[in-house]
Amino acid sequence: MSLSRAKRLLPVISMAEKAEREAALQVGHCNGLVTQGEVQLGTLESYRADYQQQWITEGQRGVSGQWLINYQRFLGQLDTAINQQQTSLDWHRNNLGKAREIWQQRHARLEGLRKLVQRYQDEAQRADDKREQKLLDELSQRLSAHRHD
């Protein structure tokens, strides 16, 4: 009885395994986007630091008003790009957190199903063992009764 219950759950487990795999792939994808976003943000911040160093170097030599206007304009554009990249990175991190949550839920469901199937299999094995022991006991009694006759 329990073994048939366990067998009936096998398609459900298969579907749960597929769902867990898909969720794990999504976590990997989101993690890749976060990593890519962190690299891009780092590149922009490094470029900004280099550009600020250029200001220090050029400023010591003296700069024209036009150079200063262009510098400030470009620095503003860099700051905008950095802020946009940070916003994008935050969004990707949030998605990664959601994807991890979904994976954890699917993983927990799969593990629960596996434990249930194992319990059904254990119950079936105990029932089989009990039946076998009962048959052996009956056979032993018959043999014993047959010897005394």
N, C-alpha and C positions, 0 to 999 in steps of 0.2 A: 504494500500500500504506500508506504513512505517513499520507496524507490520510484514508483510511478509519479508521485508528486514532484520528486526531484527532477525527473526527466521532463515533466511538463514545464518546469521553470527554465530549462536550458535555452529555449528561444528568447526568453526575457533577459537572461544573462547575456546572451549574444548581443542583443540590442543595447543593453546597458554598457557593455564593453565598447561597442561602436561609439556610443554617445560620449563615453569617457575619453576615448582616443581623439574624437573630434574636439572636445574641450581642451585636451592637452595640446593639440595642434594650434588652437586659437591662442592659448597662453604663450606658446612659442612665438607665434606671429606677433602678438602684442609686445612681447619682450624684445623682439627684434626692432620694432618701431621705437620703443623707448630707448634702446641702445643707440639707434641711428639718430634720434632726436638729441640725445645727450652729446653725441659726437659733434653734431651740427652746432649746438649751443656752445660747446667748448671752442669750436673753431671761430665762431663769431666773437666770443669774448676775448679770445687770444688776438684776433685781428684788431679788435677795439683797443686792447692794451698796447699793441704795436703802434697803432695810429696815434694813441696818446703820447707814446714815447717819441714819435715823430714830432709832435707839437713841442715837446720839451727841447728837442734837438734844434728844430727850426726856430723856435721862439728865442733861443739864446743868440741866434745869428741876426734876428730881426726879420719880421715878416710884413708883407704888404696887407693893406686892408682887404683886398680881394682874396688873398690867400686865407686870411682869417675867416672871412665869410664862407668860402668854400669848405674850409675845415669844419666849421660849426655845422654847416648844412649836412656834410657827409657824416659827421659824428651823430647828428640827429637821426639820419637814416639808419645808421648802425644800431643806435639805441632802439629804434622802432623794430628793426629786424630781430634784435635780441629779445625784446618783449614779446613779439609774435612767436618766436621760437620757444620761449619759456611757456607761453600759453598753450602752444601745440604739445609741448612735452608734458605739461600738467594733464592735458586731455588724454594723451596716450597712457600716462601712468594710471589715471583713473580707469581707463578701459582695461588695462592690465589687471588692476585690482578686481574688477568685475569678472574678468575671464578666470582669474584664480578662484574666486568664490564659486563660480559655476562648476569649474573642474572639481573643487573640493566636494561640492554637493553630489556630483555624478560619481565621484570616486567612493564616497560614503555609501551611496545607494548600491553601487556594484558590490562593495565589500559586504553590505548587509545581505544582499541576495546570495552571495557566495556562502556566507555563514548559514543562511537558511537551507540552502541545498545540502551543505555538509551535515546539518542537523538531521535533515530528512534521510540522507544516506546512512548516517549513524543509527537512526531509528530503524531503518530497514535492515541494517546489518544485525542489530540486537534482536529484532524479530526473527530473522533467519537463524541466528544462533540459538534462540530460544526454541524454535521449531525443531531444529536439528537435535538439540539436547533432549527434547521431549521424545522424538523418534528413537534416539539412542536408548533412552530410559525404557521406553516401551519394548524395544527389541531385547534389551537386557532382561527385562522381566519375563518376556516370552521364552527366552532361552533358558533362563533360570527355572521357570515353571516346566518347561519341556524336559529338563534334566531330571527334575524330581519325579516325573511320571514314569 
